């Protein structure tokens, strides 16, 4: 098993595997008491997973170290602190376990316990979930949505009847089509198209 941490083009393999590590995974369930039923469990969403690693950065090549040529203890500390303050997530990979996820460093406690110059540490990592950006189509939709053109209210044309006028002549002169006389008669509620009174106002 190997434990890797990486950010951008930097990769770091833990030189000493922890005796054990724990992946904490829980849900935001809520227990509610209902008088008629009893206790029920309202299932919630998954909380962020957490990984707790306790180990040390060796000052020399012990027989149990994972590989040779590892950085000095305080260089390891410096790298972890640099990543912690970067404001960016890093990737955690634990081979043979299926753990491969982006994480943020929640806590990094470290110090010397004995005279070996080894630096012991506790590293708490919390799952990092990227927020998917949603496209704002409201502006585009507004542009595509055509606003209805304001309806133009057609002003009604009037004509004052002169002596000798007939509906046929009025329709011909005012509308260009003598056959519109029936429409003019209906609009003005004229029952007898042959009886027009001079001075009478007609709606054309």
Residue pairs with C-beta under 8 A, 6 or more apart in sequence:
1 17
1 94
1 95
1 96
1 97
2 13
2 14
2 66
2 93
2 94
2 95
3 13
3 14
3 17
3 18
3 21
3 53
3 92
3 93
3 94
3 95
4 11
4 12
4 13
4 14
4 91
4 92
4 93
4 94
4 95
5 11
5 12
5 13
5 14
5 80
5 83
5 90
5 91
5 92
6 12
6 90
6 91
6 93
7 83
7 86
7 88
7 89
7 90
7 91
8 88
10 79
12 71
12 76
12 79
13 66
13 67
13 70
14 53
14 55
14 66
15 57
15 58
15 65
15 66
15 67
15 70
15 76
16 55
16 56
16 57
16 58
16 62
16 64
16 65
16 66
17 55
17 66
18 53
18 54
18 55
19 54
19 55
21 51
21 52
21 53
21 54
21 94
22 51
22 52
23 49
23 50
23 51
23 99
24 49
24 50
24 51
24 52
25 46
25 47
25 49
26 46
26 47
27 43
27 44
27 45
27 46
27 47
28 44
28 45
28 46
28 47
29 41
29 42
29 43
29 44
30 41
30 42
30 44
31 39
31 40
31 41
31 42
32 39
32 40
32 42
33 39
33 40
34 40
48 126
48 127
48 128
48 129
49 101
49 126
49 127
50 106
50 124
50 125
50 126
50 127
51 92
51 99
51 103
51 124
51 125
52 122
52 123
52 124
52 125
53 122
53 123
53 124
53 125
54 121
54 122
54 123
55 120
55 121
55 123
56 73
56 118
56 119
56 120
56 121
57 70
57 71
57 72
57 73
57 74
57 76
57 77
57 118
57 119
57 121
58 65
58 70
58 73
58 118
59 72
59 73
59 116
59 117
59 118
59 119
61 68
70 76
71 79
73 117
73 118
73 119
74 119
76 119
77 110
77 119
77 121
80 105
80 108
80 110
80 121
80 123
81 108
83 90
83 105
84 105
84 108
89 102
89 103
89 104
89 128
90 102
90 103
90 104
90 105
91 100
91 101
91 102
91 103
92 99
92 100
92 101
92 102
92 103
92 125
93 99
93 100
94 100
101 127
101 128
102 127
102 128
102 129
102 130
103 125
103 126
103 127
103 128
104 125
104 126
104 128
105 123
105 124
105 125
106 124
106 125
106 126
107 122
107 123
107 124
108 121
108 122
108 123
108 124
109 121
109 122
110 119
110 120
110 121
110 122
111 119
111 120
111 121
112 118
112 119
112 120
113 120
156 203
156 204
157 174
157 203
157 204
158 201
158 202
158 203
158 204
159 170
159 174
159 201
159 202
159 204
160 199
160 200
160 201
160 202
161 170
161 196
161 197
161 198
161 199
161 200
161 201
161 202
162 198
163 198
165 196
165 198
166 181
166 193
166 194
166 196
167 181
167 184
167 185
167 190
167 193
167 196
168 178
168 181
168 193
169 178
170 181
170 184
170 202
170 204
171 177
171 178
171 179
171 180
171 181
171 183
171 184
172 178
174 204
175 184
175 204
181 193
182 193
184 190
184 202
184 203
184 204
185 193
187 202
187 203
187 204
188 202
188 203
190 196
